[in-house]
């Protein structure tokens, strides 16, 4: 376990992940309610989604704990071929082998701890996990929302510049689709996500 300014980070492997899933679900529901995800938190959805993630032998959770021992942030990753078909199938359709990629899934952090280096640390530790499992390419997907979406905050700053500083670039023309229920929606709807990648 290594410490930064206010958080201590721990890398949990697939065998250890189960005990952290409830905390991860809590964070996902809290953080993803905000723009651009607008996720209407759903315990049943979380159970289905996280069970599928945790079933991968290569799954990892980077857990960030505050001084009281509460999980204040987390980031997840797993081999792309083990992750949801919604993410892997666009690679196969583009002639890319999903088995060549390590997928960086969610990265969630409570607002009080942002801007202190946790985001960069989440990427560093997941990339280290990718290398340890023999991967040389990492990818993630970011939700795409219309610029004139009524829920878009006027002061919203996309994370594109941060991701580019870490060496990630968009895969031009490569998008995935994933469904969840937006706040106020009666049912799930499909959202497009832009795939970003990096050679380690």
N, C-alpha and C positions, 0 to 999 in steps of 0.2 A: 504494500500500500504506500503510495506516495502522496505528499501533501502539496497543495498550492496555497494561495492566499487564505481562502476560507473553506476550501473543500478538500477532502481526502478521496482519492480514486482507487477503486478496486476492480480488477478484471475477473469476472465470473465466467467460468466455462459452462458448457452445456449441462454438466452434471450438477453444477451449483446454481444454475439459473432458476430452477423451479421455485426456490424460496424467495426469489426477488420479483416474481411475476405480479403479485398483488400490488407492490409498490410501483412497479413499472406501469401497470394499468392506471393507477391513480395519477401518475405524472402525465401519461398520455392524454387522459381525459381533461386534466387541468390546462395543459399547455396547448393542446391542439384545438381547444375551443376558440382560440384567437385566430386572427387572420394570419396566413392565407388558408388555413385548414378548415376553420369553422365547423369542427367536428362536434356533433351532438353525442356526448359521452354515453356509452351503452355497455353495461357490464357483460352482457351475453356476447356482443361483438368482440370485446376485449378477450374474453375467454377463448373464443374460436381463433382469433388472429394470433394470440400469444402462444397457444398450444401448438399451432402449426410451426411457429418460429422455433419454439423450444425443442421440437422434435428433431431438429438438425443436430447431428453429432458435432458439427463445427460452429454451432451458435456461440456467441459471446455477448455478455452484457458488461458495459463499462459503467459501474455505479459510482456516483459522486455523493458523498455523505457530508452533511454539515457537522458542526461541532457537537450537536446533540445526538448524533448518530442517525438522524433522519436522512432518507434518500432524497436529495434535493435536485438531482438530475441523473440522467442515464442516456446511454447511447448503445445501440445494438448492431450486430452484424452477423452474417452467416454466408456460407457459400451460396452463390446465386442459384445454382441448380437445386438447392434444397429449399429455396424460398418459394413464395407464392408464384403460381404459374403466370399470374398477371404481369409479373416483372420479368420472368425468365423467357416467356414465349416471344416477346418482341425481339430479343437478341437472336433466337433461333431463326425467326423469319428474316432477319437482316443478314443471315449467314454467319453469325457469331456463335461460338459454342458457349452456352451458359456455364459450363464447367470450368471455363478459364477465368471467371470473375468472382471476386469476393464482394458481396453486396452490403453496403453500409445503409442500414434501415433508418429507424428514427433516431433523432437526437433531441432530447427534451430537457429543459432546464428552467427552474423557477425564476421569475423575473429578478428577484433580489440578487441573484448570483451571476447575472449576465455582464458581459464586458470586462471580465477578469481573467480571461484565458481558458475557461473551461471548454469552449467550443473547439479551440485548437487542440486541446488535450484529448478530447473525445476522438478527433480524427487521428492523432498520433497513435493512440493506443489501439484503435481498430486497425490501422494500417500495420502495426506491429503484429497483431493477431493474424492478419492476412499473410504476412511474410512467414510467420511461424507455421502456417498451414500449407506453405508452398505456392501461394498466389503472388503474381506480379502485377495484377491489375485490379483496381478497386472502382466501384461504381456506386452511385446513389441516384435517387430520382426526386425532383422537386415539383410540387404541385403548380400547375399553370392556371391562373385566373385572369379573366378579362380585365384590362386596364380600367374600364368604366364600371366595374362591379360595385354595386351600391354599398357593400360592407367594407370596401377598401379604405383603410385609414388615410387621411390626407397626408400624414407625415411618415407613411410606411417606407422603409428603406430595404430593398431586396438584399439578400445575402450573396448575390452573384460576385461582387468584388472580393468578399472574404474567401469564397470558394476558389476563385481564380488565384488569389495569393497563396493558397495551399497547393496549387498546381493542377486543379481540376478544370476541365473544359467541357462544354456541352457536346454530346454526340449528335451532330447535326442530323435531323430527320429521324432520330430514334426516340420514340416516346412510348410510355406505358399507360395503361388505364387501370384505375382501381376505384372501387366503390365504397362509399361510406355515407352516412346520413348527415347532411348539413344541419346546423342549428335552425330550427323552425320547419324542417322538412318532415313529411310524414313517412318517407321511405328513403332508402339509399339511392344515390344517383352516381353515375360514372364521372370520374374526373381524369383529365389528361395530366401526365407528369413527364417532365423533361428529364432525360437521362444524362448524367454527367459522369466523366470518368478520368482516371489518372493511371499512368504507368509508374509503378513504385521503383 
